[in-house]
């Protein structure tokens, strides 16, 4: 079980320098900060695992393992993230909303470029893993069973047609699930499914650690080490004070 492995599962969304008013800014990491985070992992000998592999072979994990995941399928995942991961020999899992593939904008967020099928195929052929993130990014908890099935099974079918490969991982939109949704995910044949900070050790509701605009390199390190939130905040306040209020660590 992942709780026994103690392998940090990191969750990213936008890798972009967004304006303060952008609704996705809290869930964004600048390209500069992201490059520092990945370089830190590489310099300290970390290696990446994929989710299904970590669950299937728990003995393969050690204290220098990390799992990288990226949600929603933004174009910068191909333009910025993919080359950087390839440089260090890292792999990651990218969770895609199948109904957004190749679209230039979506609601309720501002227009944003998304991955095209050709980008996905290139990344897949280079060793990146793709998982499903529903068809339309709806909150699945509370949906009628046929609607939940369409979102969960439909996204798997859509992505398998694009990739020509089996899709075995699922990410709950907004990290929200209930017992009924978990049962649908299991019935669809997914081997692993991820939530966010509300997750558990359950392979079909695994916890991930979210990275965002508020993370300095120090808080990133503490998240990789999976220290409690209270201690991370205390360390971050100490570091900001030491740096004279700056947060560019």
C-alpha positions in Angstrom: 0.0 0.0 0.0 1.2 3.5 -0.7 0.8 4.5 2.9 3.5 1.9 3.8 5.7 2.9 0.9 5.9 6.5 1.9 6.5 7.5 -1.7 5.4 11.1 -2.2 2.9 11.5 -5.0 3.2 15.1 -6.3 0.4 16.8 -8.1 0.9 19.7 -10.5 -1.5 21.6 -12.7 -0.4 24.7 -14.6 3.4 25.2 -15.2 3.1 28.9 -16.1 3.7 32.4 -14.8 0.1 33.5 -14.3 -1.3 36.8 -13.3 -2.6 37.2 -9.7 -6.1 37.5 -11.0 -6.0 34.2 -12.9 -8.3 31.7 -11.1 -5.7 29.0 -11.7 -2.8 30.9 -10.2 -3.0 29.1 -6.8 -2.6 25.8 -8.7 0.3 27.1 -10.8 4.1 26.8 -10.5 6.3 29.1 -12.6 8.6 27.4 -15.2 11.6 28.7 -13.2 10.4 27.3 -9.9 9.5 24.0 -11.5 12.9 23.7 -13.1 14.5 24.2 -9.7 12.3 21.5 -8.1 13.1 18.9 -10.8 16.8 19.8 -10.6 16.7 19.4 -6.9 15.3 15.9 -7.2 17.9 14.9 -9.8 20.8 16.3 -7.9 19.9 14.2 -4.9 19.5 11.0 -6.8 15.7 10.7 -6.8 14.1 8.4 -9.3 10.6 8.4 -10.6 8.0 5.6 -10.4 4.6 5.3 -12.0 1.5 4.8 -9.9 0.5 1.3 -11.0 4.1 0.1 -10.7 4.4 1.4 -7.2 1.2 -0.4 -6.1 2.1 -3.6 -7.9 5.7 -3.8 -6.7 5.9 -2.0 -3.3 9.3 -3.5 -2.7 10.8 -1.6 -5.6 10.3 1.7 -3.7 12.9 3.4 -1.5 13.4 6.8 0.2 14.7 8.2 -3.1 11.6 7.5 -5.1 9.0 10.1 -6.1 5.8 9.9 -8.3 5.1 12.9 -10.5 1.6 13.6 -11.8 0.1 16.4 -13.8 -3.6 17.2 -14.2 -5.8 18.5 -17.0 -3.4 18.2 -20.1 -2.2 21.7 -20.7 0.0 22.4 -23.7 2.9 23.5 -21.5 3.1 19.9 -20.2 4.4 19.1 -23.7 6.4 22.3 -24.3 8.0 22.8 -20.9 7.5 19.7 -18.7 8.2 16.9 -21.2 11.6 18.2 -22.3 12.7 18.8 -18.8 11.7 15.4 -17.5 13.4 13.8 -20.5 16.6 15.7 -19.7 16.8 14.0 -16.3 15.4 10.6 -17.3 12.3 11.1 -15.3 8.8 9.8 -16.1 5.4 11.2 -15.1 1.7 10.4 -15.3 -0.5 13.0 -17.1 -4.2 12.9 -16.3 -6.3 14.1 -19.3 -9.8 15.3 -19.6 -10.7 13.4 -22.8 -13.3 15.9 -23.9 -10.8 18.7 -23.8 -8.2 17.1 -26.1 -6.9 19.7 -28.6 -9.4 22.4 -27.6 -8.2 26.0 -27.3 -10.5 27.0 -24.4 -12.8 25.6 -21.8 -15.3 26.7 -19.2 -15.2 27.9 -16.4 -11.6 29.0 -16.8 -10.1 31.5 -19.2 -8.9 30.3 -22.6 -5.9 28.1 -22.4 -4.0 25.8 -24.9 -4.4 22.1 -24.3 -2.6 19.0 -25.5 -3.3 17.6 -28.9 -3.5 13.9 -29.7 -0.2 14.3 -31.6 1.6 15.7 -28.6 0.2 12.9 -26.4 1.4 10.2 -28.8 4.9 11.7 -28.9 5.1 11.8 -25.1 3.7 8.3 -24.7 6.3 6.9 -27.2 9.0 8.5 -25.1 7.8 6.7 -21.9 5.3 9.2 -20.3 2.2 7.6 -18.9 -1.3 8.9 -19.4 -4.3 8.4 -17.2 -8.0 9.5 -17.4 -9.4 12.6 -15.6 -13.0 12.1 -16.7 -14.6 13.4 -19.9 -15.7 16.8 -18.9 -14.1 17.5 -15.4 -17.4 17.3 -13.6 -17.6 16.6 -9.9 -18.4 13.0 -9.9 -19.7 12.5 -6.4 -23.5 12.6 -6.4 -23.9 12.0 -10.1 -26.5 9.5 -11.2 -24.8 6.1 -12.0 -25.2 6.4 -15.8 -23.6 9.9 -15.8 -20.8 8.8 -13.6 -20.2 5.7 -15.8 -20.1 7.9 -18.9 -17.5 10.2 -17.3 -15.3 7.4 -15.9 -15.6 4.7 -18.5 -16.0 7.1 -21.4 -12.7 8.9 -20.7 -10.9 5.6 -20.5 -12.3 4.5 -23.9 -11.5 7.9 -25.5 -7.9 7.9 -24.4 -7.3 4.2 -25.3 -8.5 5.0 -28.8 -5.9 7.9 -29.0 -3.0 6.0 -27.4 -3.6 2.5 -28.6 -2.7 1.4 -25.1 -4.6 0.4 -22.0 -5.3 3.2 -19.6 -5.0 2.0 -16.0 -4.9 5.2 -13.8 -7.7 7.6 -13.0 -7.7 11.0 -11.2 -10.9 12.3 -9.6 -11.8 15.8 -10.7 -11.3 18.2 -7.8 -10.2 15.2 -5.8 -13.9 14.6 -5.0 -15.2 11.0 -4.7 -17.8 9.0 -2.8 -18.4 5.3 -2.4 -20.5 5.1 -5.5 -17.8 6.8 -7.7 -15.1 4.6 -6.3 -17.2 1.5 -7.2 -17.6 2.8 -10.8 -13.8 3.3 -11.1 -13.2 -0.2 -9.8 -15.8 -1.7 -12.2 -14.1 0.1 -15.1 -10.9 -1.8 -14.5 -8.6 0.9 -13.3 -5.7 -0.4 -11.3 -5.1 2.9 -9.4 -7.0 6.1 -8.8 -5.8 9.3 -7.1 -7.5 12.1 -5.2 -5.5 15.0 -3.7 -4.7 15.9 -0.1 -8.0 14.2 1.0 -6.8 10.8 -0.3 -5.9 7.8 1.7 -3.8 4.6 1.4 -6.5 3.1 -0.7 -5.1 2.3 -4.2 -8.3 3.6 -5.7 -8.3 6.8 -3.7 -4.6 7.6 -3.2 -3.4 10.8 -1.6 -1.4 13.3 -3.6 0.5 16.4 -2.5 -0.5 19.5 -4.4 2.2 22.0 -5.5 1.2 25.5 -6.2 2.1 29.2 -6.4 2.7 29.4 -2.6 5.5 26.8 -2.6 9.1 27.9 -2.3 11.9 25.4 -2.8 11.9 24.9 0.9 8.3 24.0 1.1 8.7 21.8 -1.9 11.5 19.9 -0.1 9.3 19.5 2.9 6.5 18.2 0.8 8.7 15.7 -0.9 9.8 14.6 2.6 6.1 14.5 3.5 6.4 16.5 6.6 3.1 17.6 8.4 1.5 20.8 7.1 1.9 22.6 10.5 5.7 22.0 10.4 6.0 23.1 6.8 4.2 26.3 7.6 6.4 27.0 10.6 9.6 26.3 8.5 8.3 28.5 5.7 7.7 31.4 8.1 11.1 31.0 9.6 12.7 31.0 6.1 10.8 34.1 4.9 12.0 35.9 8.1 15.6 34.8 7.5 15.4 36.0 3.9 14.0 39.4 4.9 10.5 38.7 3.7 11.6 37.3 0.3 10.1 34.0 -0.9 12.4 33.1 -3.8 14.1 30.1 -2.2 
